Amino acid sequence: MPPTYAPGHVIAGRYRVVELLGVGNTVEVYRAEDTSLQRVVVVKVLVASLAVHEDVRRAFRDHIVRAATLSHPHLARVFDGGQEAGAMFMVTEYLAGGSLEEALNQGHLLSVDDAARLGRDVASALAYAHENGFVLGALSPTKLLFDAEGQVRVSDVALAGLSSGYREHLSVADARYLSPEQAIGEAADAKSDVYALALILFEAVTGSVAFEGTSAEAVLRARLSAPLPVRVELGTLDMILAQATVPDAQLRLDAEGFSSRLGGVVSDQAPFTLAGPGAAVPLLARFTPNEPRTSIGFRAPSADQIVSSANQPRVRPARPGAGPGRHEAGAILDRDFRRAPRRRLGALIVAAVLLLLAIGAGAAWRLGVFTTSHAVPSLVGLTYQQAGTTVAGDGFTLSESAKVHSATAPPNTIVAQSPAGGTVVKSGATITVTVSDGPLLVTLPTNLVGQDCVSDTATLAKLHVNAQCPSTESIYSASVHSGKVARVLYKKTPNPVAVPANATVVLQLSKGPNPATTTTTTTPPGATTTTTPSSATTTTTSTTTTTTTAPTHPKVAVPNVVGMDQAQVYAAFKKAQLYFTTSGPGAGTTKWTKVLSEVPAAGTLVAWHSSVSLNVN
């Protein structure tokens, strides 16, 4: 699709477009000049595929108004917004320092201190946004921008959640920073942003992503129960990031707590500043020699410590001219050997008594005379770490016997224990626990949309997923025939990648195109009708009704993508404004290299935003 505005176009009589910076899933981004205030700004225009939905347009308008009132040193400012020629736009400040994504792509890694500063500043901005009702739900390094001085700003707060209800596909890049609760189809909340920020800091310090995967489903599955990997580069950040990435959101740090703990790591309150290219630190200057130990470690004893001066025998200097023998220099002269046997006897008696006492104490210990008994605490519902802290005070030992999938217990929480809570046992006993591995996930097929309710229900039943097709949940769709499944919904999340086993999803049936987007005009006999395509306004010479509607989209031809690779296919379908699903040997992965066939065939005219099935290898 060509961009909405060309260079030189003046939006709302004030903002002159300079260039198109890029097109995302939600907006087109332009660099523009504010001719009134003579400053560079960014204009973000809602993409056409979202602008046709009235709920998105209303949400965008509301977000602009609310975001314009926000004021925080680490939030990108919103200046203005409006609508022109059917396109909705937002005006924000221009940040010339680039994004954290660009810095990471250039090999720029952060020290522990710098990462803590960056995280503290961003987390404080997130806490402020959360207090004002904004949850990003898709925080990534591309949304962390820097001004001319290198200070960080969180951008696109006003775009939060606009496209989540109309997501058709989820790429590996989209899934990289999603939280475990988002992975199973739940809505994002404030702690989802905290999880994403922790993964960003992990990547900024280590240079690698926390959870690898070749597909979006594999990336999401990896984080459901697995903790953040331990990396020596994280230093003092290791425990803080672990607390910010707990799979159970209820046990996870919130943004304010995350900012506070990160602030405790840095040496002062100065904000983070991204160093420019010329400020690189020499390699050898990055290493600080270790200081010598002063409080712990081994020290060689002195001679006085080896031989105590209190018990040291008296030594008399040797006489001049004395020959070798008992009276040589340094020879022991004045030891009283007459008392030695008595002292030895007393020592032997004391040693024998101590030995008997030790043997008796050991026997008593083995018989449990000195062992204290305690009631075993109930550990069900606690995390393994919390349980370990709970039982340590009574001298118990914790042991994990197995992990089991649970649809009700969060990952890493205890679901069973032996001995049971309340049982009285002796201190030192071992408590064996069974730990939840979270829900068993089922990956949903990618070809559910466009099928009928009966066939999709049967397909999902084989995967142990329940499906419902209530008529009250039907939606309008310009690309799916009436009566067919237009969208899969799980806990308000459309088209999830995976859901827990035995979960219930809603199959929303299509009601066909929205009648509000079509025009029906009755013209009396003999009346003259004139149609103006640009405004879609119909006028007649006799008394009639003039109706202005949103433009309708003509059918488009299916592009010929047989033999193309992934990049070529994405480009072709983006240009045609169509979607596609995959089947065949390479389906469901990002490793397929070629399209073998397509249905419908190339050249077939289909509705705008229709889905084409590709057989890939």
C-alpha positions as CSV (number, residue, x, y, z in Angstrom):
1,M,0.0,0.0,0.0
2,P,1.4,3.5,-0.8
3,P,1.9,5.8,2.2
4,T,-1.0,8.0,3.2
5,Y,1.0,11.2,2.8
6,A,3.7,12.2,0.4
7,P,6.7,14.4,1.2
8,G,5.7,18.1,1.2
9,H,2.1,17.4,2.2
10,V,0.9,19.7,4.9
11,I,-1.3,18.0,7.5
12,A,-4.0,20.1,9.2
13,G,-2.5,23.2,7.7
14,R,0.5,23.0,10.1
15,Y,2.6,19.8,9.8
16,R,4.7,19.6,6.6
17,V,5.7,16.0,5.9
18,V,9.5,15.5,5.3
19,E,9.8,11.8,4.9
20,L,8.3,8.4,5.8
21,L,10.3,6.8,8.6
22,G,8.5,3.4,8.6
23,V,5.2,1.5,8.7
24,G,4.3,-0.8,11.7
25,N,1.3,-2.9,12.6
26,T,-0.5,0.1,14.0
27,V,0.7,3.3,12.5
28,E,2.7,4.9,9.7
29,V,5.5,7.1,11.1
30,Y,6.5,10.3,9.4
31,R,9.1,13.0,10.2
32,A,7.5,16.4,9.8
33,E,8.1,20.1,10.4
34,D,5.8,22.0,12.7
35,T,5.5,25.2,10.7
36,S,3.8,27.1,13.5
37,L,6.5,26.5,16.2
38,Q,9.4,25.8,13.8
39,R,10.4,22.4,15.3
40,V,10.8,18.8,14.1
41,V,8.0,16.5,15.1
42,V,6.8,12.9,14.4
43,V,3.4,12.3,12.9
44,K,1.9,8.8,13.4
45,V,-1.1,7.9,11.2
46,L,-3.4,5.0,12.0
47,V,-3.0,2.3,9.3
48,A,-6.0,1.8,7.0
49,S,-6.6,-1.8,8.1
50,L,-7.3,-0.6,11.7
51,A,-8.9,2.7,10.8
52,V,-11.9,0.9,9.3
53,H,-12.8,-0.3,12.8
54,E,-14.9,2.2,14.8
55,D,-13.8,0.8,18.2
56,V,-10.1,1.3,17.2
57,R,-10.8,4.9,16.0
58,R,-12.5,5.8,19.3
59,A,-9.8,4.2,21.4
60,F,-7.1,6.0,19.4
61,R,-8.9,9.3,19.9
62,D,-9.3,8.7,23.6
63,H,-5.7,7.7,24.0
64,I,-4.4,10.8,22.3
65,V,-6.4,13.1,24.6
66,R,-5.3,11.2,27.8
67,A,-1.6,10.8,26.7
68,A,-1.3,14.5,26.0
69,T,-1.9,15.2,29.7
70,L,1.0,12.9,30.8
71,S,4.2,14.5,32.0
72,H,7.2,12.4,32.9
73,P,10.9,12.9,32.1
74,H,11.1,9.4,30.6
75,L,7.9,9.4,28.6
76,A,7.8,10.7,25.0
77,R,5.4,13.7,24.9
78,V,2.2,13.8,22.8
79,F,1.6,17.3,21.3
80,D,-1.5,17.1,19.1
81,G,-3.9,14.8,17.2
82,G,-6.6,15.0,14.7
83,Q,-8.2,13.6,11.5
84,E,-7.8,14.6,7.9
85,A,-9.3,13.0,4.8
86,G,-10.5,10.1,6.8
87,A,-7.0,9.4,8.3
88,M,-6.4,9.8,12.0
89,F,-3.0,11.1,13.2
90,M,-1.1,11.8,16.3
91,V,1.8,14.3,16.7
92,T,4.7,13.5,19.2
93,E,8.1,14.8,20.0
94,Y,11.0,13.9,17.7
95,L,13.8,12.0,19.5
96,A,17.0,12.2,17.4
97,G,19.0,9.7,19.5
98,G,17.6,6.5,17.9
99,S,16.3,3.5,19.7
100,L,17.8,0.9,22.0
101,E,17.1,-1.7,19.3
102,E,19.4,0.2,17.0
103,A,22.1,0.4,19.7
104,L,21.9,-3.4,20.4
105,N,22.0,-4.2,16.7
106,Q,25.3,-2.2,16.5
107,G,26.8,-4.4,19.2
108,H,26.4,-1.9,22.0
109,L,26.2,-3.7,25.4
110,L,25.5,-2.1,28.7
111,S,27.4,-2.5,31.9
112,V,25.5,-3.6,35.0
113,D,25.5,0.0,36.4
114,D,24.2,1.4,33.1
115,A,21.6,-1.3,32.7
116,A,20.3,-0.6,36.2
117,R,20.1,3.1,35.5
118,L,18.2,2.5,32.2
119,G,15.9,0.1,33.9
120,R,15.3,2.4,36.8
121,D,14.3,5.3,34.5
122,V,12.1,3.2,32.2
123,A,10.4,1.4,35.2
124,S,9.6,4.8,36.8
125,A,8.0,5.9,33.5
126,L,6.0,2.6,33.3
127,A,4.8,3.0,36.9
128,Y,3.6,6.5,36.1
129,A,1.8,5.3,32.9
130,H,0.2,2.4,34.9
131,E,-1.1,4.9,37.5
132,N,-2.8,6.8,34.6
133,G,-4.4,3.7,33.1
134,F,-2.0,2.8,30.3
135,V,-0.6,-0.7,29.9
136,L,1.7,-1.1,26.9
137,G,1.5,-4.9,26.6
138,A,4.1,-4.9,23.8
139,L,7.2,-3.2,25.3
140,S,10.3,-3.8,23.2
141,P,13.7,-2.1,22.5
142,T,12.2,-0.4,19.5
143,K,9.9,1.6,21.9
144,L,12.8,2.9,24.0
145,L,14.0,6.0,22.3
146,F,16.8,8.5,23.2
147,D,16.8,12.3,22.9
148,A,19.7,14.4,21.6
149,E,21.4,14.2,25.1
150,G,21.0,10.3,25.2
151,Q,18.3,10.2,27.8
152,V,15.7,7.4,27.4
153,R,12.0,7.9,26.6
154,V,9.2,5.3,26.5
155,S,7.3,5.9,23.3
156,D,3.9,4.9,21.9
157,V,2.0,4.9,25.1
158,A,-1.0,6.2,23.2
159,L,-0.9,3.2,20.9
160,A,-1.2,0.7,23.8
161,G,-3.5,-2.2,22.9
162,L,-5.0,-0.7,19.7
163,S,-4.1,-3.6,17.4
164,S,-4.3,-6.5,19.9
165,G,-7.9,-7.3,19.1
166,Y,-7.1,-7.6,15.3
167,R,-3.9,-9.5,15.3
168,E,-3.9,-12.1,12.6
169,H,-0.3,-13.5,13.0
170,L,2.3,-13.5,15.7
171,S,6.0,-13.5,14.6
172,V,9.0,-14.5,16.7
173,A,9.8,-10.8,17.1
174,D,6.3,-10.1,18.4
175,A,6.6,-13.0,20.9
176,R,10.1,-12.2,22.2
177,Y,9.1,-9.9,25.1
178,L,5.6,-11.2,25.9
179,S,4.9,-12.4,29.4
180,P,3.8,-15.9,30.4
181,E,0.2,-14.8,31.0
182,Q,0.1,-13.4,27.5
183,A,1.5,-16.6,26.2
184,I,-1.5,-18.5,27.3
185,G,-4.0,-16.0,25.9
186,E,-4.6,-13.8,29.0
187,A,-4.8,-10.0,28.6
188,A,-1.7,-8.0,29.4
189,D,-1.5,-6.1,32.7
190,A,0.9,-3.8,34.4
191,K,3.2,-6.6,35.5
192,S,3.4,-7.8,31.9
193,D,5.3,-4.6,31.1
194,V,7.7,-5.3,34.0
195,Y,8.4,-8.8,32.6
196,A,9.2,-7.3,29.2
197,L,11.5,-4.7,30.6
198,A,13.4,-7.4,32.6
199,L,14.0,-9.4,29.3
200,I,15.2,-6.2,27.6
201,L,17.7,-5.5,30.3
202,F,18.9,-9.1,30.2
203,E,19.5,-8.7,26.5
204,A,21.2,-5.3,26.9
205,V,23.8,-6.7,29.3
206,T,24.4,-10.2,27.9
207,G,23.9,-9.5,24.2
208,S,21.6,-12.5,23.8
209,V,17.8,-13.1,24.2
210,A,16.7,-14.8,27.3
211,F,14.5,-17.4,25.6
212,E,15.4,-18.8,22.2
213,G,13.1,-20.4,19.7
214,T,12.6,-20.8,15.9
215,S,8.8,-20.0,16.1
216,A,6.6,-17.8,18.1
217,E,5.0,-20.8,19.8
218,A,8.4,-22.2,20.9
219,V,9.5,-18.9,22.3
220,L,6.4,-18.5,24.3
221,R,6.4,-22.1,25.6
222,A,10.0,-21.7,26.8
223,R,9.1,-19.1,29.4
224,L,5.9,-20.6,30.9
225,S,7.8,-22.4,33.7
226,A,11.5,-21.8,33.1
227,P,13.2,-19.1,35.2
228,L,15.4,-16.5,33.7
229,P,18.7,-18.0,32.7
230,V,21.6,-17.4,35.1
231,R,24.4,-15.4,33.5
232,V,27.6,-14.2,35.3
233,E,27.5,-10.9,33.3
234,L,24.4,-9.8,35.2
235,G,26.2,-9.5,38.5
236,T,24.0,-7.7,41.1
237,L,21.1,-7.5,38.6
238,D,20.7,-11.3,38.6
239,M,18.4,-11.5,41.6
240,I,16.4,-8.4,40.7
241,L,15.7,-9.6,37.2
242,A,14.7,-13.0,38.5
243,Q,12.1,-11.3,40.8
244,A,10.8,-9.3,37.8
245,T,10.4,-12.4,35.6
246,V,8.6,-14.8,38.0
247,P,6.2,-16.7,35.8
248,D,3.4,-16.1,38.3
249,A,2.4,-12.5,37.9
250,Q,1.1,-12.3,41.4
251,L,4.6,-12.9,42.8
252,R,6.3,-10.6,40.3
253,L,7.6,-7.1,41.1
254,D,5.5,-4.2,40.0
255,A,7.0,-1.3,38.1
256,E,7.5,0.9,41.2
257,G,9.2,-1.9,43.1
258,F,11.3,-2.8,40.1
259,S,12.4,0.9,39.8
260,S,13.2,1.1,43.5
261,R,15.4,-2.1,43.5
262,L,17.2,-1.1,40.4
263,G,17.9,2.3,41.9
264,G,19.5,0.6,44.9
265,V,22.2,-0.9,42.6
266,V,23.4,2.4,41.0
267,S,25.8,4.7,42.8
268,D,23.9,7.9,42.4
269,Q,20.6,9.4,41.1
270,A,21.9,10.6,37.7
271,P,19.7,9.5,34.8
272,F,21.0,7.0,32.2
273,T,22.7,8.5,29.2
274,L,23.5,6.5,26.1
275,A,27.1,7.1,25.2
276,G,27.8,8.3,21.7
277,P,30.0,6.5,19.2
278,G,33.0,8.6,20.1
279,A,32.7,7.9,23.8
280,A,33.8,4.3,23.6
281,V,35.9,3.1,26.6
282,P,39.1,1.3,25.7
283,L,38.9,-2.4,26.3
284,L,41.6,-2.6,29.0
285,A,40.1,0.3,30.9
286,R,36.9,-1.7,31.4
287,F,38.7,-4.1,33.8
288,T,39.4,-3.2,37.4
289,P,42.0,-5.2,39.3
290,N,40.6,-7.0,42.3
291,E,41.5,-5.5,45.7
292,P,43.4,-7.8,48.1
293,R,41.2,-9.5,50.7
294,T,41.2,-8.0,54.1
295,S,38.5,-9.7,56.1
296,I,38.3,-13.3,54.8
297,G,40.8,-15.8,53.4
298,F,43.9,-17.6,54.7
299,R,46.9,-15.8,56.2
300,A,50.2,-17.6,57.1
301,P,50.6,-17.7,61.0
302,S,53.5,-16.1,62.6
303,A,56.2,-17.9,64.6
304,D,54.7,-16.7,67.9
305,Q,51.3,-18.1,66.8
306,I,52.8,-21.5,66.0
307,V,54.7,-21.7,69.4
308,S,52.9,-19.8,72.1
309,S,55.2,-17.6,74.2
310,A,53.4,-18.6,77.4
311,N,54.4,-22.2,77.0
312,Q,57.7,-21.7,75.4
313,P,60.6,-23.2,77.4
314,R,63.3,-21.0,78.7
315,V,66.5,-20.9,76.6
316,R,69.9,-19.8,77.9
317,P,72.6,-18.6,75.6
318,A,75.4,-21.1,74.8
319,R,78.7,-20.6,76.6
320,P,81.7,-19.6,74.6
321,G,83.7,-22.5,73.4
322,A,81.1,-25.1,74.3
323,G,81.3,-28.2,72.1
324,P,78.5,-30.1,70.6
325,G,76.3,-31.8,73.1
326,R,73.4,-31.1,75.5
327,H,74.6,-27.5,76.2
328,E,74.8,-26.2,72.6
329,A,73.4,-22.8,71.6
330,G,69.6,-22.8,71.9
331,A,69.5,-26.0,73.9
332,I,66.7,-26.5,76.4
333,L,68.1,-26.3,79.9
334,D,65.6,-25.6,82.6
335,R,62.6,-27.9,81.9
336,D,61.4,-29.6,85.1
337,F,61.3,-33.2,84.0
338,R,60.4,-34.4,87.5
339,R,56.8,-33.0,87.3
340,A,56.1,-34.3,83.7
341,P,54.7,-37.7,84.7
342,R,52.1,-36.1,87.0
343,R,51.0,-33.6,84.4
344,R,50.7,-36.4,81.8
345,L,48.5,-38.5,84.1
346,G,46.1,-35.7,84.8
347,A,45.8,-35.0,81.1
348,L,45.1,-38.6,80.3
349,I,42.3,-38.7,82.9
350,V,40.7,-35.6,81.5
351,A,40.9,-36.9,78.0
352,A,39.4,-40.2,79.0
353,V,36.4,-38.5,80.7
354,L,35.9,-36.3,77.6
355,L,36.0,-39.3,75.4
356,L,33.3,-41.1,77.5
357,L,31.1,-38.0,77.4
358,A,31.4,-37.7,73.6
359,I,30.5,-41.4,73.1
360,G,27.5,-41.0,75.4
361,A,26.4,-37.8,73.7
362,G,26.7,-39.4,70.3
363,A,24.6,-42.4,71.4
364,A,22.0,-40.1,72.9
365,W,21.9,-38.1,69.7
366,R,21.4,-41.3,67.6
367,L,18.6,-42.3,70.0
368,G,16.9,-38.9,69.4
369,V,17.3,-37.7,73.0
370,F,18.4,-34.2,71.9
371,T,16.3,-34.0,68.7
372,T,13.4,-31.6,68.7
373,S,10.1,-32.5,67.0
374,H,8.1,-29.9,65.0
375,A,4.8,-29.9,63.1
376,V,5.3,-29.9,59.3
377,P,4.0,-26.7,57.8
378,S,1.5,-26.8,54.9
379,L,3.5,-25.9,51.8
380,V,0.8,-26.4,49.1
381,G,0.4,-23.2,47.1
382,L,3.8,-21.8,48.0
383,T,6.6,-21.6,45.5
384,Y,9.6,-23.9,45.9
385,Q,11.7,-21.0,47.0
386,Q,9.2,-19.8,49.6
387,A,8.8,-23.4,50.9
388,G,12.5,-23.7,51.4
389,T,12.6,-20.6,53.5
390,T,9.6,-21.8,55.5
391,V,11.0,-25.2,56.5
392,A,14.6,-24.0,57.1
393,G,13.8,-22.6,60.5
394,D,12.6,-26.0,61.8
395,G,15.6,-27.8,60.4
396,F,13.7,-29.7,57.7
397,T,15.1,-30.5,54.3
398,L,13.1,-29.9,51.1
399,S,13.2,-32.3,48.2
400,E,11.3,-32.1,44.8
401,S,10.0,-35.5,43.8
402,A,8.4,-34.6,40.5
403,K,6.8,-31.9,38.3
404,V,3.3,-32.3,37.0
405,H,1.1,-30.2,34.7
406,S,-1.7,-28.3,36.5
407,A,-4.5,-26.1,35.1
408,T,-5.1,-24.4,38.4
409,A,-1.7,-24.1,40.1
410,P,0.7,-21.5,38.7
411,P,4.1,-22.8,37.6
412,N,6.7,-23.5,40.3
413,T,4.1,-23.8,43.0
414,I,3.7,-26.8,45.2
415,V,0.6,-29.0,44.7
416,A,1.4,-31.9,47.1
417,Q,3.7,-32.8,49.9
418,S,4.8,-35.7,52.1
419,P,4.6,-35.8,55.1
420,A,1.3,-33.8,55.0
421,G,1.0,-30.5,56.7
422,G,0.4,-30.7,60.5
423,T,2.3,-34.0,60.9
424,V,4.8,-34.0,63.8
425,V,8.2,-35.2,62.8
426,K,11.7,-34.8,64.2
427,S,13.9,-31.9,63.1
428,G,16.2,-32.8,60.1
429,A,13.5,-34.9,58.3
430,T,13.1,-34.5,54.6
431,I,9.8,-33.1,53.1
432,T,9.1,-34.3,49.6
433,V,7.0,-32.0,47.4
434,T,5.4,-32.2,44.0
435,V,5.7,-29.0,41.9
436,S,3.4,-27.6,39.3
437,D,4.8,-27.3,35.8
438,G,1.9,-25.0,34.8
439,P,-0.9,-25.9,32.4
440,L,-0.3,-28.3,29.5
441,L,-0.4,-26.1,26.4
442,V,-2.1,-27.0,23.2
443,T,-1.0,-25.3,20.0
444,L,-4.0,-24.2,18.0
445,P,-4.2,-25.0,14.2
446,T,-3.6,-22.0,12.0
447,N,-6.5,-22.9,9.6
448,L,-9.5,-22.5,11.9
449,V,-10.6,-19.1,10.4
450,G,-12.8,-19.6,7.4
451,Q,-14.0,-23.1,8.4
452,D,-17.5,-23.9,9.7
453,C,-18.3,-24.3,13.4
454,V,-18.9,-28.1,13.3
455,S,-15.5,-29.0,11.7
456,D,-13.5,-26.6,13.9
457,T,-15.2,-27.9,17.0
458,A,-14.3,-31.5,16.0
459,T,-10.7,-30.5,15.3
460,L,-10.3,-28.8,18.6
461,A,-11.9,-31.7,20.5
462,K,-9.2,-34.0,19.3
463,L,-6.7,-31.6,20.8
464,H,-8.6,-31.6,24.1
465,V,-9.8,-28.0,23.6
466,N,-13.5,-27.2,24.0
467,A,-15.2,-24.8,21.5
468,Q,-18.4,-22.8,21.5
469,C,-20.1,-20.9,18.7
470,P,-22.7,-18.6,20.3
471,S,-24.6,-16.5,17.9
472,T,-24.3,-13.6,20.3
473,E,-20.5,-13.5,19.7
474,S,-20.9,-13.2,15.9
475,I,-18.9,-10.3,14.3
476,Y,-18.8,-8.5,11.0
477,S,-16.1,-9.6,8.5
478,A,-15.4,-8.4,5.0
479,S,-13.0,-11.3,4.3
480,V,-14.9,-14.3,5.8
481,H,-18.2,-15.6,4.4
482,S,-21.3,-15.3,6.6
483,G,-21.7,-18.3,8.9
484,K,-18.0,-19.3,8.8
485,V,-15.5,-18.8,11.7
486,A,-14.1,-15.3,11.5
487,R,-12.0,-15.3,14.7
488,V,-11.0,-17.5,17.6
489,L,-11.3,-15.9,21.1
490,Y,-9.8,-17.0,24.4
491,K,-10.2,-14.8,27.4
492,K,-10.5,-11.6,25.2
493,T,-7.4,-12.5,23.3
494,P,-8.1,-13.0,19.6
495,N,-6.4,-15.9,17.6
496,P,-4.0,-17.1,20.4
497,V,-1.0,-19.2,19.5
498,A,-1.7,-21.7,22.2
499,V,-4.2,-22.3,25.1
500,P,-4.2,-24.7,28.1
501,A,-5.5,-28.2,27.6
502,N,-9.2,-28.5,28.3
503,A,-9.7,-24.7,28.0
504,T,-12.8,-23.3,26.3
505,V,-12.5,-21.0,23.3
506,V,-15.2,-19.1,21.5
507,L,-15.4,-19.4,17.7
508,Q,-16.8,-16.1,16.5
509,L,-18.9,-16.6,13.4
510,S,-18.9,-14.0,10.5
511,K,-22.0,-11.9,9.9
512,G,-20.6,-10.9,6.5
513,P,-19.6,-7.3,5.6
514,N,-20.8,-4.5,7.9
515,P,-23.8,-2.9,6.3
516,A,-22.6,0.5,7.5
517,T,-19.9,0.4,4.9
518,T,-22.3,0.0,2.0
519,T,-24.6,2.6,0.5
520,T,-28.1,2.0,-0.6
521,T,-29.8,5.0,-2.3
522,T,-33.2,5.0,-3.8
523,T,-33.6,7.2,-6.9
524,P,-37.1,8.1,-8.1
525,P,-37.8,7.4,-11.8
526,G,-36.4,10.0,-14.1
527,A,-34.0,11.4,-11.5
528,T,-30.4,12.1,-12.4
529,T,-27.7,10.5,-10.2
530,T,-24.2,11.9,-10.0
531,T,-21.5,10.0,-8.0
532,T,-18.3,11.6,-6.9
533,P,-15.8,8.7,-6.2
534,S,-13.5,10.8,-3.9
535,S,-16.2,11.6,-1.4
536,A,-18.6,8.7,-2.1
537,T,-21.5,11.2,-2.0
538,T,-24.6,10.6,-4.1
539,T,-26.9,13.5,-5.1
540,T,-30.0,13.6,-7.2
541,T,-32.0,16.4,-8.8
542,S,-35.2,15.4,-7.0
543,T,-35.8,14.9,-3.3
544,T,-33.5,12.2,-2.1
545,T,-31.2,11.3,0.8
546,T,-27.5,12.1,0.6
547,T,-25.4,9.5,2.3
548,T,-21.6,9.6,3.0
549,T,-20.0,6.3,3.8
550,A,-16.6,4.9,4.2
551,P,-15.0,3.8,1.0
552,T,-15.5,0.1,0.0
553,H,-12.6,-2.0,-1.1
554,P,-12.7,-3.8,-4.5
555,K,-11.6,-7.4,-4.9
556,V,-7.9,-8.0,-5.4
557,A,-6.1,-10.7,-7.3
558,V,-4.2,-13.4,-5.5
559,P,-0.4,-12.9,-6.2
560,N,1.6,-15.7,-7.7
561,V,4.0,-16.7,-4.9
562,V,4.8,-20.3,-6.0
563,G,8.6,-20.8,-5.6
564,M,9.1,-17.7,-3.5
565,D,10.8,-17.7,-0.1
566,Q,9.4,-16.2,3.1
567,A,10.6,-12.6,2.6
568,Q,9.2,-12.5,-0.9
569,V,5.9,-13.9,0.2
570,Y,5.5,-11.4,3.1
571,A,6.2,-8.6,0.7
572,A,3.8,-9.8,-2.0
573,F,0.9,-10.3,0.5
574,K,1.5,-7.0,2.2
575,K,1.3,-5.3,-1.1
576,A,-1.9,-7.1,-2.0
577,Q,-3.4,-6.5,1.4
578,L,-4.1,-10.2,1.9
579,Y,-3.4,-12.7,4.6
580,F,-2.1,-16.3,4.3
581,T,-1.9,-19.5,6.2
582,T,0.6,-22.3,5.8
583,S,0.3,-26.1,5.5
584,G,2.6,-28.8,4.4
585,P,6.1,-29.9,5.6
586,G,7.2,-26.5,6.7
587,A,3.9,-25.3,8.3
588,G,4.0,-23.8,11.8
589,T,7.7,-23.0,11.7
590,T,9.9,-20.2,10.4
591,K,12.2,-22.5,8.5
592,W,10.2,-23.1,5.4
593,T,12.0,-21.9,2.3
594,K,9.7,-22.2,-0.7
595,V,6.0,-22.2,-1.6
596,L,4.9,-25.3,-3.4
597,S,1.3,-24.3,-4.2
598,E,-1.5,-21.9,-3.3
599,V,-5.3,-22.0,-3.0
600,P,-7.0,-20.1,-4.5
601,A,-4.8,-20.1,-7.6
602,A,-2.8,-17.0,-8.6
603,G,-5.0,-14.4,-10.3
604,T,-8.2,-15.3,-8.6
605,L,-10.2,-12.3,-7.5
606,V,-10.9,-12.5,-3.7
607,A,-12.2,-10.0,-1.1
608,W,-9.9,-7.5,0.4
609,H,-8.1,-9.0,3.5
610,S,-9.0,-12.5,2.5
611,S,-6.8,-15.4,3.6
612,V,-4.9,-17.6,1.0
613,S,-3.7,-21.1,1.9
614,L,0.0,-21.8,1.0
615,N,1.6,-25.3,0.9
616,V,5.2,-24.7,2.0
617,N,8.3,-26.8,2.2
